[in-house]
Amino acid sequence: MFILSFKIFIRKSGTAQSIIAIALLVAIVSSANAIINYLNLQSETLAGLISPGGTYLILSSNSTALTDSRLPADLSEKISNLSYINNIFPQKMLTANLTTNSNITITVRGVKDISSFLNSRGAYVNGTVAKNWTEANVGEVLARALSIKLGDEIKIASSERSVKVKVVGIFRSQTQCDSEILVSMETANILSGNNLTISFIEFSLKENENPHEALSQIAQLLPKNTKLVQVQQLKAFAQQINMQVVTFLNIWSIAVYSAVALASYIVSTRLVIESSYELSMLKALGAKRHQIFTIMLAYIAIIAFISSILGISLGIAGTQAVSTMFRWMLQNVDITPFLEVEQATQIFLLTLISSIIGCIHPVIKSAHTRYVEQTL
């Protein structure tokens, strides 16, 4: 009798509509999870490319950007001999125009020792390191974007000054430098027209050194119009962003699962009203209240089961389809949303639980429903 009774309810005309309604709600959660998974993976990958912990910058106090900072060129000599300094790189950063097929605004970074600078970043160089003012190294990202190759001669212009340099190496450091051009300090001085100033000083401390004491001593050696800042911790920043995204997703999921519970309540209530005759017939055939309760609960559970599987599939397929469409329209957009097994299992269980919670009151009520005559 259980199986026959269950078939009667499952063949109701509103069953398919109920499944689709709940499946669409589940699809919203699964698609949001899939997209956020991709974004979190990208941010974690980006943050893990480098670990700039222990790196500090000395800038002019009135600067708003690295290119605006101005420091005396001899300032680095005052702190370079300190025992707790590991690496120190005086640098001059310029905004310049690169002449290729068209004028492109780029960032030029002048460094005294390019080889040591690239080594400190664990960079891989295809070619050689620039050794004089007529040579330059180009970051891999910039080289790919502008189709710059080894041996190319490029013209860099800043204000009314310009130089032609030969690309002797293309480097990959997995830092922001990959979108810049590295030149010698002499080349940077030619472009700026000033060899008395630099933009900033980058340095790091040796291991096991007390940062507070070391930085306090360095601060005492600096002029009043300078400031000492630490390079931002990208990994910690990315983790905080991910936590905020997860918090938002949890709040959003609560709203969706509440809607699932409400939909389950409506579905079960409608079923009780529309199936009053069938329920009375079951009682007349000897069905107990707990048996009717079990049948109705099983009906809702089956709907939730099918809806969750369908919704998860629709959510993943939908985001994949949209991302593929974006890749066709915009070739530089590559989004690959994905859903982890644990998340799919969690969505399935929460959908099932929400549906059961939503149907409890109508299902209990169904056990007390009596037959009401209806016009045929």
N, C-alpha and C positions, 0 to 999 in steps of 0.2 A: 504493500500500500504506500510505503514511503516513496518509492521510485515513481510510481504512477502519479501520486499527488504532486511530486516535484515537477514532473513533466507537464502537468496541467498549468502550473504557475510559470514555468520557463517559456512556454509557448504563448504567453500573453503578448499582445501587440506592442505594449510599451517596454518590453524587455530590451529590444535593440536600441531604442532611444535612450534608455537609462544607461546602457553600457557606453554609448557614444558620448553622452553628457559627462560622465565621470572620467572617461578616457581623455577627453579634451582638457579637463582640469589637471590630470596627471601629466599630460604632455607639456603643460606649461612649466611644471616643476622640473621635469627631466630635461627639457631644452635649456632652461635657465642654468641647471647644474652643469650641463655639457659645455655651454659657452663659458661659464665662470671657471670651469676646470682648465680650459685652454688658456684663458687670461692669466690664471694663477700660475700655470706652468711656464708661460712666457716670462712673467715677472720674476719668478724664482730662478729661471735660467739666466736672465739678464743680471740679476743680483749676484749670482754665483760665478759670473765670468771673472770678476776681480774681487779681491778683498782689500780695500784701501785702508784698513785699520792701521793706526799708528802713523798715518801720513798727514802732514800739516802744511799750511800755506801761510806765507807772510805777504800781506797786501797793504796798499795805502788805505788809510782809514776812510777816505772820502770816495772810494771807488764803489761803483755799483755793478761792475762786471770785470772779468779778468783783463779784458782789453783796455779798460779805463784806468787800471792801476798803474802807478808810477813810483818806482823805488830807485834809490841811488844804486848805480852799478856795482859799487864796491861794498855794499852792505853784506853780501853773501860771504865775503872774506872774513868778516868779524865773527861769524858763527861756524864757519866750515871746519875750523880746527878744534872745536869743542869735542871732548872725549865721548860724549853720549850721542853724537850725531852719526847716523849710519850712512845715508845717502843725502846729498844736497844738489839741487838742480836749479840754478838761476835761469829764468825763462822770460822771453819776450813774446807776447801774443798779439797778433795783428789781425784785423779784418781787411781782406784784400780782394781784388778781382783777378780771376783766373781766365785768361783768354784761350778758349778752345774754338769751337764753332760759334760760340756766343760768350758773352761776359757772364761769369758765374761768381757770386760772392762766396768766398771761402774763409776759413780760419788758418792762419799761418802761425806755427809755433817755432820760435828760435831757441835753440838749446846749445850750450857750449860743448857738451860731450854727448852727441847723439847716440853713440854706441852704448854707453853706460845707461843712458835714459831708456833705450829700448830694452836693454837687459833687465832693468828694474821692473819692467812690465811684462817680462817673459814673452817678448814679441818674437815672432818668426818673420824673417826678412827674405823675400825672394829677390835676390840680387846682392848688392853691397850697401854698406852704410855710407851716407854722404860725408865726404871728408873735407870739402872746401866750399867756398861761397857760390860756386857755379853748379853745385849738385844739390839734389833734394831727394827726400824719401816721401812717398805718398801713401796714405792709409788705404787699406784694401777697400773699405766702403766707398770712399771718394773715387778711387781708381775705377771701380766697377761702374759707378754711377756716371762717370764722365768718359769711360772707355780709354783711360790712360794706361799706357803700356811701358814696359821697360825700354829705356833708350829714347823715349819721347822728349822733346824740348818744349817746355811750357813757359809762358810769360806771366809773371806775377806782378801786379801793379797795386800800389797803395798811395793814395793822394796823387801827387804828380810824379812819383818815382816808380821805376819798374826795373825788374831784372829778368833775364832769361836763364833758366836753370835746366839741367838735364836730369831726368828721372833715372836714378841709378839703383833704386830699390823700392819695392812695394811691401809694406809690412802689415802684419795682423797681430794686434795686441789685445783684442777683445776689450778695448776701452774706448772712451770717446775720441782718443787720438786717431782711431781708424778712419775718421771723417775729416782729418786735417792733413796739412803738408808740413813735414818737419824739415827745417833748414838750419844751417849753422847760425850762430849768434851774429856773425859778420854779415850774413845775408839779411837777417832781420834788421840790423842797424842801418843797412843801406836803404831798405824799404821805409823805415821810420824816419831816417835822416837824423838820428840821434843815437850816439853811442855812450851817453852819460847815464842813461836810465834803463831799467828793466821793468817788466810788468809785475812779476811776483817771484817768490822763492819757494820751491817745494822741497821739503825734507822729511826724513823719517828718523825715528829714534832706534837705537840698538835694543835688542831683546834684553829683558830683565832690568831695564832702566825704569826708574820711577818717573812717570810722565809729568806728574805735578811739579816735582822739584826741577826737572829738566826744563820744562816750559817756563817756569818762573824765572830761572836764570837767563833763558833766551830773551824773555820779555824785557828784562832789565837792560839788555844790550841794544834793543831796538829804539829807533827814534820815536818821538811822541805821535807823529802823524802816520803810524803804521798799526796794523792789527794782525793778530795771530789767530787763525781758525783751523779747525780740524776738518779733514775731508769727510763728507757725510758717509755714514754706514749704509750702503745700499741694501745689504741683506736684511738688516733690521727694519729698514724703511719698507721693503717689499713685504716682510712678514706682517707688519702693522696694517698695510693696505689689504693684504689677504684676509686678515682677521676681521677687518671692517666689512669686507665683501661677504665673508661667511656669515657675519651677524645679520647683514641685510638679507641674505638668502634664507636664513632661518626664520626671520620675521615674515618674509614673503611666503615661505612654505607653510607657516602656521595659518596664514590667511587662506591659502589654497586648500589645505586639509580641512579647515573649518567649512569651506564651501563644499568639499567632498562629503562631510558629515551632514550638511544641510541637504545636499542632493540625495543622499541615502535616506534621510528622513522623509523627503517628499516622495521618493520612489516607493518606500515601504508603506507610507500612508495611502498613496494612491492604490497600491496593490490590495491593501486591506479593504478599502472602500469598493473597489471593482470586483473583489473576490469574496464578497460576503456570502454569496450563494454557495460557492465551492467550499468555503470554510464550514458553513453550516452542514453541508453534505458530509464532510469529513467527520464532523461530530456525530452526525446521525449514524455513520458507519462504525462508530466506536472509537474514533481517534481521541486521545487524551489531550489535555491542554499542553503538556510538555512536548507531545509529538507535533502538534501544530506549531508550537514555538520553534522546535528544531527544524521543521520544514521551511518556515519563513526565514529563519536565520541562515539556513543553508542557501536559500535562494539569494539573499543579499550577499553572502560570502562569495558565491559563484560569480555574481555580477561584478563584485569588487575585484576578484581574481582576474577575470577576463579584461576588465577595464584597465587594471594596472599594467598588465602585459601589453595591451594594445596602446595605452597611453605612453609607456616608456618607449615602445617601438616608434610611435608617431613623433615623439619629441626628438629622438636621435635622428630619425630619417629626415624630419623637417629641417633641423639645424644643418645637417649634412647637405641637403638639397640647396638651402639658401647660401651656404658657404661656397658650394660649387658654382652657383650662379654668379656670386661675387667674383670668383676667380676667373670666370669667363668674361665678365664685363670689365673688371679691373685686374689686370695681370699682376700688379704689385701687391695685391691683397691675397694673403694665404692664411685662411682660418680653418683649423681642423678641430672642431669640437668633439669631445669624447665623454663617455660616462663610465665610471669605474664600477666594477661588479658590486662592491660594498654599497655604493650609492644606489644602484638599481635595486638591490635587496632591501635597503632601507625605505626606498620609495614604495616598493611593493608592500612591505609590512605596515607602513604608516597608512597607506591607502586602505588596506584591509581593516586595520584597527579603527580608522576614522569612519568607515562605512558601517561597521558593527555598532560603534557608539551611537551613530546617527539613527540607526534603525531600532534600537532597543525599545524605546517607548511604543512605537507603532506595533512592533512584533508582540510585545506583551499584551497590547490592546487586542491584537488579532485573536488571541486565545479566548477572549470573552465576547467576540463578535457573534451576533445572532443573525439569522437569515432575515432579509428584508425583501419583500416582494417588489419586483421591478417589471415594468411593462416590456413585453417581448416584441 
